[in-house]
């Protein structure tokens, strides 16, 4: 299994991770692993859903349409 090393994490983030780990009764290392697994897993699932949705569309959206959707989502 690969090993990741993360340097230069702010004290604020380190304290938050430590607090979450304590709250969930696990090590900080396990807490970070779970956060990464959840984020990466959710992201991959969302990307698969988007790809499947695009396959069912009769045409690809134009760039201007995508820009309008993004603006609408930010409002």
LUMLOLO-795603 format. One record per atom (N, C-alpha, C): x, y, z; atom name; residue number from 1. Coordinates in steps of 0.05 Angstrom, whole numbers, plus 32768, in hexadecimal, padded with zeros to 4 digits. Example, Ala and Ser with C-alpha at 12.3 -4.5 7.8 and 13.67 -1.06 7.14 Angstrom:
<nodes>
8108, 7F8E, 809C, N, 1 .
80F6, 7FA6, 809C, CA, 1 .
8108, 7FBE, 809C, C, 1 .
8101, 7FD3, 808E, N, 2 .
8111, 7FEB, 808F, CA, 2 .
8102, 8001, 809D, C, 2 .
</nodes>
This chain:
<nodes>
8011, 7FE8, 8000, N, 1 .
8000, 8000, 8000, CA, 1 .
8012, 8019, 8000, C, 1 .
800C, 802D, 7FEF, N, 2 .
801D, 8045, 7FEE, CA, 2 .
801C, 8054, 8008, C, 2 .
8031, 8063, 800D, N, 3 .
8033, 8075, 8024, CA, 3 .
8034, 8091, 801B, C, 3 .
8025, 80A3, 8027, N, 4 .
8024, 80BF, 8021, CA, 4 .
8030, 80CF, 8038, C, 4 .
8040, 80E3, 8031, N, 5 .
804A, 80F6, 8045, CA, 5 .
8040, 8111, 803E, C, 5 .
8034, 811F, 8052, N, 6 .
802A, 813A, 804D, CA, 6 .
803A, 814D, 8060, C, 6 .
8047, 8160, 8053, N, 7 .
8057, 8173, 8063, CA, 7 .
8049, 818E, 8063, C, 7 .
8052, 819F, 8076, N, 8 .
8049, 81BB, 8078, CA, 8 .
802B, 81BE, 807C, C, 8 .
8020, 81AD, 808D, N, 9 .
8004, 81AF, 8094, CA, 9 .
8002, 81C4, 80AA, C, 9 .
7FEF, 81D6, 80A8, N, 10 .
7FED, 81EC, 80BC, CA, 10 .
7FE5, 81E0, 80D7, C, 10 .
7FEC, 81EE, 80EC, N, 11 .
7FE5, 81E6, 8107, CA, 11 .
7FC7, 81E3, 810A, C, 11 .
7FB9, 81F6, 80FE, N, 12 .
7F9B, 81F6, 80FF, CA, 12 .
7F90, 81DC, 80F4, C, 12 .
7F9A, 81D4, 80DD, N, 13 .
7F90, 81BB, 80D0, CA, 13 .
7F98, 81A3, 80E1, C, 13 .
7FB1, 81A2, 80EB, N, 14 .
7FBA, 818C, 80FC, CA, 14 .
7FA9, 8189, 8115, C, 14 .
7FA3, 81A0, 8121, N, 15 .
7F91, 819F, 813A, CA, 15 .
7F76, 8195, 8133, C, 15 .
7F6B, 819E, 811C, N, 16 .
7F50, 8195, 8114, CA, 16 .
7F4F, 8177, 810E, C, 16 .
7F64, 816D, 8101, N, 17 .
7F66, 8150, 80FB, CA, 17 .
7F68, 8140, 8115, C, 17 .
7F78, 814A, 8127, N, 18 .
7F7C, 813D, 8141, CA, 18 .
7F61, 813C, 8150, C, 18 .
7F53, 8153, 8150, N, 19 .
7F3A, 8154, 815E, CA, 19 .
7F25, 8141, 8152, C, 19 .
7F24, 8140, 8137, N, 20 .
7F12, 812D, 812A, CA, 20 .
7F18, 8111, 8130, C, 20 .
7F32, 810A, 8130, N, 21 .
7F3B, 80EF, 8137, CA, 21 .
7F32, 80E7, 8153, C, 21 .
7F37, 80F9, 8166, N, 22 .
7F2F, 80F4, 8181, CA, 22 .
7F11, 80F0, 8184, C, 22 .
7F02, 8101, 8176, N, 23 .
7EE5, 8100, 8177, CA, 23 .
7EDB, 80E5, 816C, C, 23 .
7EE8, 80DB, 8157, N, 24 .
7EE1, 80C2, 814A, CA, 24 .
7EEF, 80AA, 8156, C, 24 .
7EFF, 80AE, 816A, N, 25 .
7F0D, 8099, 8179, CA, 25 .
7F1F, 8089, 8166, C, 25 .
7F2F, 8097, 8157, N, 26 .
7F43, 8089, 8147, CA, 26 .
7F5C, 809A, 8145, C, 26 .
7F70, 808F, 8139, N, 27 .
7F8A, 809D, 8136, CA, 27 .
7F86, 80B3, 8122, C, 27 .
7F98, 80C7, 8123, N, 28 .
7F98, 80DC, 810F, CA, 28 .
7F9D, 80D1, 80F4, C, 28 .
7FAF, 80BD, 80F2, N, 29 .
7FB6, 80B1, 80D9, CA, 29 .
7F9D, 80A3, 80CD, C, 29 .
7F8E, 8095, 80DD, N, 30 .
7F75, 8088, 80D3, CA, 30 .
7F61, 809D, 80CB, C, 30 .
7F5F, 80B3, 80DA, N, 31 .
7F4C, 80C8, 80D3, CA, 31 .
7F52, 80D4, 80B8, C, 31 .
7F6C, 80D9, 80B3, N, 32 .
7F74, 80E4, 8099, CA, 32 .
7F6F, 80D0, 8083, C, 32 .
7F74, 80B6, 8087, N, 33 .
7F6E, 80A1, 8073, CA, 33 .
7F51, 80A1, 806D, C, 33 .
7F40, 80A2, 8081, N, 34 .
7F23, 80A2, 807D, CA, 34 .
7F19, 80BA, 806D, C, 34 .
7F24, 80D1, 8074, N, 35 .
7F1D, 80EA, 8065, CA, 35 .
7F25, 80E7, 8048, C, 35 .
7F3D, 80DE, 8043, N, 36 .
7F46, 80DB, 8027, CA, 36 .
7F36, 80C6, 8018, C, 36 .
7F30, 80B0, 8025, N, 37 .
7F20, 809B, 8018, CA, 37 .
7F04, 80A5, 8011, C, 37 .
7EF8, 80B3, 8024, N, 38 .
7EDD, 80BE, 801F, CA, 38 .
7EDD, 80D2, 8009, C, 38 .
7EF0, 80E5, 8009, N, 39 .
7EF1, 80F9, 7FF5, CA, 39 .
7EF6, 80ED, 7FD9, C, 39 .
7F0B, 80DD, 7FD8, N, 40 .
7F12, 80D1, 7FBE, CA, 40 .
7EFC, 80BF, 7FB3, C, 40 .
7EF0, 80AF, 7FC5, N, 41 .
7EDB, 809D, 7FBD, CA, 41 .
7EC3, 80AC, 7FB3, C, 41 .
7EBB, 80C1, 7FC2, N, 42 .
7EA4, 80D1, 7FBA, CA, 42 .
7EA9, 80DF, 7F9F, C, 42 .
7EC1, 80E9, 7F9B, N, 43 .
7EC9, 80F7, 7F83, CA, 43 .
7EC8, 80E4, 7F6B, C, 43 .
7ED3, 80CC, 7F6E, N, 44 .
7ED3, 80B9, 7F58, CA, 44 .
7EB6, 80B0, 7F52, C, 44 .
7EA5, 80AD, 7F66, N, 45 .
7E8A, 80A5, 7F61, CA, 45 .
7E7B, 80BC, 7F52, C, 45 .
7E80, 80D4, 7F5A, N, 46 .
7E73, 80EB, 7F4C, CA, 46 .
7E7C, 80ED, 7F2F, C, 46 .
7E96, 80E8, 7F2A, N, 47 .
7EA1, 80E9, 7F0F, CA, 47 .
7E94, 80D3, 7EFE, C, 47 .
7E91, 80BB, 7F09, N, 48 .
7E85, 80A5, 7EFA, CA, 48 .
7E68, 80AC, 7EF3, C, 48 .
7E59, 80B8, 7F06, N, 49 .
7E3D, 80C0, 7F01, CA, 49 .
7E3C, 80D5, 7EEA, C, 49 .
7E4E, 80E8, 7EEB, N, 50 .
7E4F, 80FD, 7ED6, CA, 50 .
7E55, 80F0, 7EBB, C, 50 .
7E68, 80DE, 7EBA, N, 51 .
7E6F, 80D1, 7EA1, CA, 51 .
7E57, 80C1, 7E96, C, 51 .
7E49, 80B2, 7EA7, N, 52 .
7E32, 80A3, 7E9F, CA, 52 .
7E1C, 80B5, 7E95, C, 52 .
7E18, 80CB, 7EA2, N, 53 .
7E04, 80DF, 7E9A, CA, 53 .
7E0A, 80EA, 7E7E, C, 53 .
7E24, 80F0, 7E7A, N, 54 .
7E2C, 80FB, 7E60, CA, 54 .
7E28, 80E7, 7E4A, C, 54 .
7E2C, 80CE, 7E50, N, 55 .
7E28, 80B9, 7E3B, CA, 55 .
7E0B, 80B8, 7E32, C, 55 .
7DF8, 80BF, 7E43, N, 56 .
7DDC, 80BE, 7E3D, CA, 56 .
7DD2, 80D7, 7E2E, C, 56 .
7DE2, 80EC, 7E2F, N, 57 .
7DD9, 8105, 7E22, CA, 57 .
7DDC, 8102, 7E03, C, 57 .
7DCA, 8110, 7DF6, N, 58 .
7DCA, 8110, 7DD9, CA, 58 .
7DE0, 8122, 7DCE, C, 58 .
7DE7, 8137, 7DDD, N, 59 .
7DFD, 8149, 7DD5, CA, 59 .
7E0C, 8153, 7DED, C, 59 .
7E24, 815B, 7DE9, N, 60 .
7E34, 8166, 7DFE, CA, 60 .
7E2C, 8183, 7E02, C, 60 .
7E2C, 818D, 7E1B, N, 61 .
7E25, 81A9, 7E20, CA, 61 .
7E3B, 81BB, 7E15, C, 61 .
7E33, 81D2, 7E0C, N, 62 .
7E46, 81E6, 7E02, CA, 62 .
7E53, 81F4, 7E1A, C, 62 .
7E6A, 81FF, 7E16, N, 63 .
7E7A, 820C, 7E2B, CA, 63 .
7E69, 8222, 7E39, C, 63 .
7E5A, 8231, 7E29, N, 64 .
7E4A, 8247, 7E35, CA, 64 .
7E34, 823B, 7E47, C, 64 .
7E29, 8224, 7E40, N, 65 .
7E15, 8217, 7E52, CA, 65 .
7E21, 820F, 7E6C, C, 65 .
7E39, 8203, 7E6B, N, 66 .
7E47, 81FB, 7E83, CA, 66 .
7E4D, 8213, 7E94, C, 66 .
7E56, 8228, 7E88, N, 67 .
7E5C, 8241, 7E97, CA, 67 .
7E43, 824B, 7EA5, C, 67 .
7E2C, 824B, 7E98, N, 68 .
7E13, 8254, 7EA4, CA, 68 .
7E0C, 8242, 7EBC, C, 68 .
7E0F, 8228, 7EB9, N, 69 .
7E09, 8215, 7ECF, CA, 69 .
7E1B, 821B, 7EE7, C, 69 .
7E34, 821F, 7EE1, N, 70 .
7E47, 8224, 7EF7, CA, 70 .
7E3F, 823E, 7F06, C, 70 .
7E39, 8253, 7EF7, N, 71 .
7E31, 826C, 7F03, CA, 71 .
7E18, 8269, 7F14, C, 71 .
7E04, 825A, 7F09, N, 72 .
7DEB, 8255, 7F17, CA, 72 .
7DF0, 8246, 7F31, C, 72 .
7E03, 8233, 7F30, N, 73 .
7E09, 8224, 7F48, CA, 73 .
7E17, 8234, 7F5E, C, 73 .
7E24, 8249, 7F56, N, 74 .
7E32, 825A, 7F69, CA, 74 .
7E20, 826F, 7F76, C, 74 .
7E09, 8274, 7F69, N, 75 .
7DF6, 8288, 7F74, CA, 75 .
7DE6, 827F, 7F8A, C, 75 .
</nodes>
